[in-house]
């Protein structure tokens, strides 16, 4: 009996130890989970910091030399041609700065207007062009709806602002307007080709040359009866 009692004591002690250990097992598991989470946080790389947006600068994104740019309408009809010795495109304003420009613009009815200057600034589709330095805009001679001749019209100034789609030309600087042999000057101008109206401002002067009358038709030779 004494031997049996002696073997019972170690088993009871082991059971007691296991019971005590089971009490602290959840605490140990929580500690292991906390250590694992801490290790994952330390091992995970930090998220990338988004770079602040850079302010858009007025800098050209491409250059052109001895170039030609042509614009067409939805039907494939040529509306304008822009030639220049050098061009610089600015993406922030979608404008093209041109050295020694020569611009040919065609109206909806095919009438041609030519513009030249020292430099020019055109928008993306060429419908609006600012001309700087020795600016000249020439609308070639044509005929009106009744077939009557319309003389050449030309504008000269140090600055001209041309709108090719609406056929307008304006300037806030002194301008010389020549129509055929007639010539007008003013300190500013707004010309609308659709309405055929030129509004000159400031000191306006004009020279109008009378149109020579057509010579009367010669009388027919008399017919003699034999």
PLY file of the C-alpha trace (Angstrom):
ply
format ascii 1.0
element vertex 226
property float x
property float y
property float z
element edge 225
property int vertex1
property int vertex2
end_header
0.00 0.00 0.00
2.85 2.35 0.81
4.32 1.77 -2.68
1.02 2.61 -4.36
0.65 5.82 -2.39
4.17 6.88 -3.27
3.53 6.51 -7.03
0.36 8.59 -6.78
2.08 11.71 -5.51
4.08 12.51 -8.70
1.02 12.04 -10.91
-1.04 14.31 -8.72
1.71 16.93 -8.75
1.93 16.80 -12.55
-1.81 17.19 -12.86
-1.74 20.14 -10.52
1.01 21.77 -12.56
-0.93 21.26 -15.78
-4.04 22.77 -14.24
-2.09 25.82 -13.16
-0.45 26.09 -16.56
-3.82 25.96 -18.32
-4.84 29.04 -16.36
-1.97 31.08 -17.88
-2.16 29.52 -21.37
-4.52 32.18 -22.82
-2.24 34.87 -21.47
0.76 33.22 -23.11
-1.09 32.89 -26.43
-2.11 36.56 -26.35
1.49 37.50 -25.66
2.69 35.42 -28.61
0.10 37.03 -30.89
1.13 40.49 -29.73
4.79 39.69 -30.42
3.87 38.35 -33.86
1.87 41.47 -34.71
4.70 43.71 -33.52
7.16 41.78 -35.69
4.89 42.12 -38.75
4.53 45.86 -38.21
8.29 46.25 -37.91
8.93 44.08 -40.98
6.33 45.74 -43.26
7.84 48.60 -45.32
6.30 52.03 -44.68
3.73 53.22 -47.27
5.07 55.40 -50.05
4.52 59.08 -49.43
2.79 60.76 -52.37
4.94 63.50 -53.85
3.28 66.91 -53.87
2.13 68.06 -57.31
4.65 70.27 -58.98
3.39 73.65 -60.11
2.91 73.86 -63.88
5.62 75.99 -65.43
5.40 77.97 -68.62
8.11 75.98 -70.37
8.05 74.51 -73.90
7.69 70.75 -74.19
8.89 70.56 -77.80
10.53 72.67 -80.50
10.17 72.82 -84.29
12.42 74.39 -86.92
11.51 75.34 -90.50
8.13 73.78 -89.96
4.60 73.80 -91.34
1.41 73.00 -89.39
-1.86 72.40 -91.23
-5.36 72.31 -89.76
-8.37 70.64 -91.38
-12.08 70.65 -90.61
-14.16 67.54 -89.94
-14.68 67.07 -93.70
-10.95 67.10 -94.40
-10.94 70.60 -95.90
-7.84 72.69 -95.27
-8.65 75.62 -92.95
-5.22 77.07 -92.15
-1.49 76.67 -92.68
1.17 77.96 -90.29
4.81 78.27 -91.39
7.73 79.45 -89.25
11.49 79.35 -88.83
11.14 78.10 -85.24
8.19 77.13 -83.05
7.85 76.42 -79.32
4.82 74.67 -77.85
3.72 75.46 -74.26
1.56 72.69 -72.74
0.18 74.77 -69.86
-1.63 77.11 -72.28
-1.64 74.88 -75.40
-0.15 77.72 -77.44
2.47 77.81 -80.18
5.01 80.63 -80.25
6.38 81.19 -83.76
9.37 83.10 -85.11
8.94 84.71 -88.56
5.42 83.31 -89.04
3.50 83.14 -92.28
-0.11 82.08 -91.79
-2.60 81.26 -94.53
-6.24 81.00 -93.45
-9.20 79.96 -95.59
-12.75 81.04 -94.77
-15.75 78.74 -95.19
-16.31 80.05 -98.71
-12.63 79.62 -99.63
-11.44 83.22 -99.29
-7.74 83.51 -98.45
-6.20 85.65 -95.70
-2.43 85.83 -95.20
-0.72 87.06 -92.01
2.97 87.75 -91.32
4.92 89.27 -88.42
8.19 89.06 -86.51
6.65 86.67 -83.97
3.22 85.15 -83.42
1.32 83.35 -80.69
-1.32 80.89 -81.89
-3.79 78.79 -79.94
-4.03 75.03 -80.45
-6.25 74.98 -83.55
-4.96 78.17 -85.17
-8.31 79.96 -84.85
-6.80 82.80 -82.81
-3.42 84.36 -83.63
-1.65 87.30 -82.02
0.95 89.00 -84.26
3.80 91.05 -82.79
6.18 93.38 -84.62
5.64 94.47 -88.25
2.30 92.67 -88.26
0.50 92.49 -91.60
-2.83 90.83 -92.34
-3.93 90.74 -95.98
-7.27 89.57 -97.30
-6.82 88.83 -100.96
-9.06 90.38 -103.61
-12.18 88.38 -104.34
-15.78 88.77 -105.50
-18.95 89.13 -103.47
-22.16 87.11 -103.68
-23.34 89.19 -106.64
-20.12 88.61 -108.52
-18.87 92.17 -107.98
-15.10 92.55 -107.42
-13.96 93.17 -103.84
-10.51 94.84 -103.64
-7.67 93.61 -101.50
-7.78 94.71 -97.87
-4.66 94.99 -95.71
-3.99 95.85 -92.04
-0.60 96.98 -90.73
0.39 97.53 -87.09
2.94 96.59 -84.45
0.24 94.33 -82.99
-2.72 92.60 -84.60
-5.09 90.07 -83.08
-6.68 87.89 -85.78
-9.65 85.53 -85.32
-9.73 83.29 -88.36
-13.06 81.53 -87.72
-15.06 84.71 -87.10
-12.97 86.75 -89.59
-12.19 89.55 -87.18
-9.03 91.63 -86.77
-8.46 94.06 -83.91
-5.65 96.08 -82.38
-5.12 98.45 -79.48
-2.14 100.06 -81.25
-1.95 102.45 -84.23
-3.03 100.72 -87.41
-3.09 101.40 -91.14
-6.03 100.02 -93.11
-5.74 99.88 -96.90
-8.64 98.87 -99.12
-7.81 99.01 -102.78
-6.43 102.54 -103.26
-8.16 103.92 -100.14
-6.18 104.23 -96.92
-7.23 104.94 -93.31
-5.26 105.30 -90.08
-6.32 105.18 -86.44
-5.04 104.64 -82.90
-6.94 101.35 -82.64
-9.25 99.20 -84.70
-11.87 96.45 -84.63
-12.75 95.00 -88.03
-15.58 92.50 -88.65
-15.48 90.98 -92.11
-18.90 89.34 -91.74
-20.58 92.71 -91.18
-18.10 94.57 -93.43
-17.56 97.14 -90.67
-14.23 98.67 -89.61
-14.33 100.62 -86.36
-11.30 102.92 -86.10
-10.63 104.71 -82.81
-8.63 107.75 -81.71
-7.18 110.07 -84.32
-8.70 108.76 -87.52
-7.60 109.97 -90.94
-8.49 108.70 -94.37
-7.68 109.11 -98.03
-10.27 107.94 -100.52
-9.38 107.75 -104.20
-12.37 108.15 -106.55
-13.07 105.14 -108.69
-12.66 106.06 -112.34
-15.86 105.87 -114.28
-16.05 103.40 -117.08
-15.79 104.93 -120.52
-19.12 105.07 -122.35
-19.59 102.37 -124.89
-18.89 103.43 -128.46
-21.95 104.02 -130.58
-22.52 101.29 -133.14
-21.50 102.11 -136.68
-24.43 103.15 -138.88
-25.72 100.53 -141.21
-26.28 101.68 -144.73
-28.93 100.15 -146.86
-28.14 99.42 -150.37
0 1
1 2
2 3
3 4
4 5
5 6
6 7
7 8
8 9
9 10
10 11
11 12
12 13
13 14
14 15
15 16
16 17
17 18
18 19
19 20
20 21
21 22
22 23
23 24
24 25
25 26
26 27
27 28
28 29
29 30
30 31
31 32
32 33
33 34
34 35
35 36
36 37
37 38
38 39
39 40
40 41
41 42
42 43
43 44
44 45
45 46
46 47
47 48
48 49
49 50
50 51
51 52
52 53
53 54
54 55
55 56
56 57
57 58
58 59
59 60
60 61
61 62
62 63
63 64
64 65
65 66
66 67
67 68
68 69
69 70
70 71
71 72
72 73
73 74
74 75
75 76
76 77
77 78
78 79
79 80
80 81
81 82
82 83
83 84
84 85
85 86
86 87
87 88
88 89
89 90
90 91
91 92
92 93
93 94
94 95
95 96
96 97
97 98
98 99
99 100
100 101
101 102
102 103
103 104
104 105
105 106
106 107
107 108
108 109
109 110
110 111
111 112
112 113
113 114
114 115
115 116
116 117
117 118
118 119
119 120
120 121
121 122
122 123
123 124
124 125
125 126
126 127
127 128
128 129
129 130
130 131
131 132
132 133
133 134
134 135
135 136
136 137
137 138
138 139
139 140
140 141
141 142
142 143
143 144
144 145
145 146
146 147
147 148
148 149
149 150
150 151
151 152
152 153
153 154
154 155
155 156
156 157
157 158
158 159
159 160
160 161
161 162
162 163
163 164
164 165
165 166
166 167
167 168
168 169
169 170
170 171
171 172
172 173
173 174
174 175
175 176
176 177
177 178
178 179
179 180
180 181
181 182
182 183
183 184
184 185
185 186
186 187
187 188
188 189
189 190
190 191
191 192
192 193
193 194
194 195
195 196
196 197
197 198
198 199
199 200
200 201
201 202
202 203
203 204
204 205
205 206
206 207
207 208
208 209
209 210
210 211
211 212
212 213
213 214
214 215
215 216
216 217
217 218
218 219
219 220
220 221
221 222
222 223
223 224
224 225
